[in-house]
Amino acid sequence: MLIAVCVKQIPDPASPGALDPTTRTLDRSGKLIMDDSDSYGVELGLRLAEAAGGGEVVLVSMAPRSETGGLRTALAMGAARAVLVSDPALSGSDALSTAKVLAAALRRVGADLVLAATESTDGYTGTVPAQVAELLGLPSVTFAKSIALEGPEVVVQRQTEAGYDEVRCPLPALVTVTAGVVDPRYPSFKGIMAAKSKPVDVLSLADLGLGPEVVGGAAAGQELVEVRDAEARAGGEVVVDDGSAYEQIVEFLERVKVI
Amino acid sequence: MLFTEDHESFRRTVRGVLAREVDPHVERWEAEGRFPAHQVFAALGAAGLLGLEYDPAYGGQGAEHSYTVVLGEELGRIGCGGVPMAISVQTDMATPALHRFGSHELKTRYLAPALRGAMVASIAVTEPDAGSDVAGIRTRAVRDGDTWVISGTKLYITNGTQADWLCLLARTSEEGGYRGMSQIVFPTDTPGFSVGRTLSKLGNRSSDTAELWFREARVPVANTIGEIGRGFQQQMAQFQNERMIATYVAVGAMTGAIERTVAYLRERRAFGAPVLANQYVQFRLAELSAKVDLLRHYAYACAEAYQRGEDTTRFATIAKLEAGRLQRELADWCLQFHGGAGYMEETWVSRYFRDGRLLSIGGGADEVMLRTLVRLDGLEP
């Protein structure tokens, strides 16, 4: 069982983020770490591989400057190896370009199951996994809260507003994992040390057979025309109780559809 | 000390595990007077935190000592003193001698499960009439063929009510004084063993502390750690690990206490300005911060010497002595700067004030550290 997990490496959310004034995209010049939302996919992938006996988890990522800081974290958790696509021509890529690159890398990996987060916590488009599935011609199952492998099928409990659906689909498939559905393991000292010698295959666009015309800022179908600060929040509404405050509260709760 | 990117990765692991497994439960465990050692140790063991420097053959991580420094500093940031102490007992107080001197069979049977977190270990040295004066212990192990027959009482034993085995120091001959003692792995399911009482304490309330009774309890002589009759010397070596980890934990705790106090004083206003705007407060905090930094780097120097394989008795003695004294001073000032709120049970600093007091007593009191220094430095007439 070969399980690929898409891992995004992002600027540390603990440090204040900044936008590049020219491209209006996130400044990624500093140290990058694994997007926390990907740790759930890594954990589920490792558990599935362990349950399958002899399975292997391969990480797939795209990042500038051959950055591997975040991948090392996932390798320290137990993933076997990583494929990283890094190329200066990728700067400014939009979601679809990113999906094309990841799909090309995943095609080389040839996994039985591809896992990804539902969305990244820096870009939040939430569109890349479905685009990757479409490009690879794989069935796509979203918002998984649990995943099991049963013979040639993957069985997913898919979160819904009402609860969850049980979805079965044939392998290979792509499944997105909802954040918080599992406790990701923390890398042990042994894991941290072992990760240093695990292979990271760094690929360029040429290695993937992709031309610069399909990726990068110039090829982006989306354009960031303006970035503005969010409006400051207005002060809350103060209700002075003259004996009928409860009526106003009930009316408010009905208006926002809480009750 | 040179901390690498690997140390920082490991620090994130420790912080993450503690944030998940310990921090959310501290208030309840403090109120209940105990924490679930088996449950917590199993989680820490799964993350490889219980046997950092130990042989991988027994489930250890094979790490160098600098990672124990990181572990200690992060344990110090837990919001109480009891749980860090209990974890330190498992990692650096009850197990070093077994790892260093124990037989393969003993290590397989007792050390490996302790490193996994499947067994809880205690260090059983102190007695009603012998605390820092270890040579005064009276618990006896009398040989009967291949069996030790053990009788006596141990007191103030951390993890005592939950322990699966004890690293027990007992007299195994009539020589007296420092001679004739042995360290024995004592399983607590041995007939003749009982927990006399659980003790109520000034602080460290989330950690259970017990009086333990031994009434002709029989364990195999094969449970002896290392050489029969060398128990005192082996225990003295084990105390060095205890004093080092206690210092690392204190450095982390004091660093955290200053940060929390500064954050509070920045928000708390008096006389129309943040309390932190007072130069007197600033200077006092700056002085305390400087002292913590001196201790931190002294602790790092101790760790480096230990890593080089040097005898760190003097280093560990001074570090633990100064850590205990500084923690008392610092906790007092942090509480003072919190004013009335600091005197309340619901405020973290009152617990820190109570918990921090132990460091000058446990693991050899300040006065015993001074006696050791007098001897090491040749200050006797």
Interface residues (C-beta under 8 A of the other chain):
Chain A: R72 T73 A76 D183 R185 Y186 P187 S188 F189 K190 G191 I192 M193 K196
Chain B: D6 S9 F10 R12 T13 G16 V17 R20 A46 A47 G48 L49 L52 P56 Q61 G62 A63 Y67
